Amino acid sequence: MTSPLRAGVIAAIATLIIDQASKLWLLNVFDIARRGAVRVTPFFDLVLAWNPGISFGWFQSESPAAQLALVVVKAVAVIVLAIWMARSRTWIATVALGLIIGGAIGNGIDRFAYGAVVDFALFHVEIAGNTYNWYVFNLADAAIVAGVAALLYDSFLGVPAVKAP
């Protein structure tokens, strides 16, 4: 393996392990289902939300056929991203793709194991007596967003690839 590819694979594996460990800990040790919402800071709570849809709760469906379709789409996406990662020439893009792959696999494991993705992080702010919430998300989602941001950075501001003479 070349050095950038190794970094991408490590990013994918680390993302997957951290994501799944956090979810298993929250579900089985911390027992978030029994505790309910837990205020961590004035702007961050731990909550349990089962997301049968895709990002930000879009296309929610609990039917087995819809869940199978989402798993198949994720599997195809992971394969395409892995091919892209193997061909990537920049360290940033390769690691970014690793983050996206690890996050997608982590959420895919949830969908397969539970029929929905385990979400638990909730940021919120109170302004003039009104509370505004962000979407509930998990560490896999955060890794996917960070990976997409890094790909955009690499595309627009990164070092141009060396071209053949």
HELIX and SHEET records of a PDB file:
HELIX    1   1 SER A    3  LEU A   24  1                                  22    
HELIX    2   2 TRP A   25  VAL A   29  3                                   5    
HELIX    3   3 ILE A   32  ARG A   35  1                                   4    
HELIX    4   4 SER A   55  GLY A   57  5                                   3    
HELIX    5   5 PRO A   64  ARG A   87  1                                  24    
HELIX    6   6 TRP A   91  TYR A  114  1                                  24    
HELIX    7   7 LEU A  139  PHE A  156  1                                  18    
SHEET    1   A 4 VAL A  38  THR A  41  0                                        
SHEET    2   A 4 PHE A  44  ASN A  51 -1                                        
SHEET    3   A 4 VAL A 117  ILE A 127 -1                                        
SHEET    4   A 4 ASN A 130  ASN A 133 -1                                        
END                                                                             
